[in-house]
Amino acid sequence: MKNKVALMGITVLFAASLIVSMSAFAQAKEQHECSLARSAGNWSFTDNGTVIGVGPRTAVGVLTLDGKGNLLNGVATSSLNGTIADETFFGTYTVNPDCTGTVSAQIFASGTEILALTMNISFDCGMTELRGVFTSVTAPGCTVLPTVINLEARKQ
């Protein structure tokens, strides 16, 4: 009888240990995968590079990712070949489980759209840092502007 009780106790203990370890593994896996929900928050950024044929560009600003695929409340101060502009912007974004994604945004100065852009992005450092490269920049009138511009951002 004592052997049956001891065997039952060991079996229950083993089962409980197995369940706890599987739960810990699932949580660790979730922390290493990227998702829209984990991207949510306020971000500070800088971008630097060149608009080919126009000149150097740099900008600093902040934005909000809402965790549902919307980029909101973007504000920045930029310099394009020495011309300073206060910008606002909004758009959409995607996040893949491998921590890559895309951004599509419209940028405005003084209430007038000045650029539409797309960007390929990647998250790192537990989704507290974001890197991107502009893949398409279009001015009003559908003028495509070739660029070599990268972005770096940190979650606030």
N, C-alpha and C positions, 0 to 999 in steps of 0.2 A: 504494500500500500504506500509506504514511504517512498519507494522508488518511482511509483506512478506520479505522485505529487511532485517529486523533484524533477522528473522528466517533463511534466506539464509546465512547471515554473521555468525551466530552461527553454522550452519551446516558445513560451509567451515572451520571455526576455529576448530571444533571438528574433522573433517576429517584430517586436517593438523596435529593436535596433535597426533592422532592415528598413522599416518604414521611415524612421528618422533619417537614415543615411540617404534614402531615395529622395526625401523632401529637401534635404540640404543640397543634393546634386541638382535638383530642378531649380532651386533658388539661385544657385551659382550660375547655371546656364542662362537664366533670365537676366542676370546682371551683366553677362557678357554679350548678349544680343541687343541690338539697337532697335528702337521702335519710336513711332510718333509720340506715344505717351511719355517716354523717357526724355524726349527732346524738349518738352514744354519748359518754358521759363524765359527770363530776360537775358539777353546776350549783348556783350560789347564787342565791337569789331574794328578792324582796320583793313583797308584794301590798298594795294600798291601795284603799279605796273604802267603800261603804255597803251594809249590809243594810237595805233599805227597811223602815221601821217598827220596827227594832231599834236601829240606830245604826252608827257608824263601825267599820270593821275594818281592821286592818293586821297583817301577819305578815312574819317573816323566817325563812329556812330553807335547807336544802340537799336535793338529790335526785339520783338517778342515772337516766339514760336508758341502757338497755342496748344500743341499736342494733338491737334486734329487735322493738321496739314495747312494751316493758315499762318502766313507771316504777317504780323500786325505792327502798328505803331513805329515803323522804321523812321528814324531821323538821322541825318548825317551832315557833316560839313566836308565838302570836297574841294580839291584843287585840280583843275584840268588845264595843264600848260600855263599855270599861274593865275587862272581865273577862278575865284572862290565862289562857291554856291552853297546855300543851305538847302538841303534836299529832304523830302519825305518820300516814303515808299511803302508798298504793301505787295502781297503776292501769295503764292502757294508753294508748298514744298512736299517732298516725299522722303521717307526713310526706309531703307531696306534692312533686313535682319543682319546683313554683313557690314552694317554701318556706313554704307554708301547712300547717296540720294541725289535729288535735284532740287533746284530752286527756280522759280519763274517769278519775276517781279517787274512792276512799273515804278519808275522814279520820276518825281515831280520837283520842280523848282518854281516858287511863287505861284503854285496852283496849276502850272502847265506841265504836261508830261514832256520830259526831255529824253528819256530812254526807256526801252523795254529790254530786259536781259534774262538770260538763262545761265545757270551755273551748275556744274557738277560738284558735289560736296562729299566729305567724309567726316565722320565723328571719331574721336579717340579720347583717351584718358577717362573712360567710364562715362562717355557722353557729356563731358564738361568742356571739351574743346572741339572746334569745328574748323575745317579747312575747305577751301573751295577755289575753283578756277572758272572765270567767266568763259562760257562756251559760245555765247551769241549776244551781241549788243546791237540794237536797232534804234536809230533816231526816228523822230516823226517823219512821215513821208516814206517810210520803209527803207531808209538809207542804212545799209549794214556797215557797222564800224568794226574793222578787225582790231582785236585787242590781245594783249598779253598781260592779264591782270589776275592776281591771286588775292584771296581773302583769308584772314585768320580771325577767329572769334573765340571768346570764352564765356561760359555761363556765369552770370553774376551771382 
